[in-house]
Amino acid sequence: MRFDTKIAVLLRDDLEPWQRLNVTSFLVSGLGSAVPEVIGAPYEDADGTPYLPMFRQPVLVFEATKELLRSAHGRALSCALPRAVFTSDLFSTGNDRDNRAAVRAVRAGELDLVGLAAYGPRNGVDKVVKGARMHP
């Protein structure tokens, strides 16, 4: 099935494996909470055990250099796509309040981004991740 929209996560290529997983999890939670149409219906197994709903479409994960990630962030802003960011400062905070304060303390163009998630029309998201490569 081909979707008219795309969910993409862009990770900085120098992250440790645990950081990649952590950043991806945080970023997609932002999209799922702010853009309800990305969430499908709840699941249920043959025994009738209910499970939480998940994204209704695949999440594509890319990696990029620090510079390309900064450019992608600028493109996401100019396209006005729903987006989530994760900065290097968030690895040293331990709660949501401190996370928000760490992002708020830095101007958009100066954020030390390690991850970015974006959702929107395929062509818009493709512009954001242009030059990035699929995560291995």
Long-range contacts (C-beta under 8 A, 24 or more apart in sequence): 3-57, 3-122, 4-121, 4-122, 5-38, 5-57, 5-119, 5-120, 5-121, 5-122, 5-125, 6-57, 6-60, 6-119, 6-120, 6-121, 6-122, 6-125, 6-126, 7-31, 7-38, 7-55, 7-57, 7-58, 7-59, 7-60, 7-117, 7-118, 7-119, 7-125, 8-59, 8-60, 8-61, 8-62, 8-117, 8-118, 8-119, 8-125, 8-128, 8-129, 9-59, 9-60, 9-61, 9-62, 9-115, 9-116, 9-117, 10-62, 10-63, 10-64, 10-69, 10-72, 10-115, 10-116, 10-117, 10-118, 10-128, 10-129, 10-132, 11-61, 11-62, 11-63, 11-64, 11-114, 11-115, 11-135, 12-63, 12-64, 12-65, 12-66, 12-69, 12-113, 12-114, 12-115, 13-63, 13-64, 13-65, 14-66, 15-114, 15-115, 19-91, 19-114, 20-135, 23-86, 23-114, 23-115, 24-59, 24-61, 24-115, 26-84, 26-86, 26-90, 26-115, 27-84, 27-85, 27-86, 27-115, 27-116, 27-117, 28-55, 28-59, 28-84, 28-117, 29-84, 30-84, 30-117, 31-82, 31-84, 31-117, 31-119, 34-82, 34-84, 35-82, 35-119, 38-119, 60-129, 60-134, 61-134, 61-135, 62-129, 62-132, 62-133, 62-134, 62-135, 63-132, 63-133, 63-134, 63-135, 63-136, 64-129, 64-131, 64-132, 64-133, 66-113, 68-131, 68-132, 69-113, 69-114, 69-115, 69-116, 70-109, 70-113, 71-131, 72-116, 72-128, 72-129, 72-130, 72-132, 73-108, 73-111, 73-113, 73-116, 74-109, 75-127, 75-128, 75-130, 76-116, 76-118, 76-128, 77-108, 79-120, 79-124, 79-127, 79-128, 81-118, 81-119, 81-120, 81-124, 81-125, 81-128, 82-118, 82-119, 82-120, 83-116, 83-117, 83-118, 83-119, 84-116, 84-117, 85-111, 85-113, 85-115, 85-116, 86-113, 86-114, 86-115, 86-116, 87-111, 87-112, 87-113, 87-114, 88-112, 88-113, 88-114
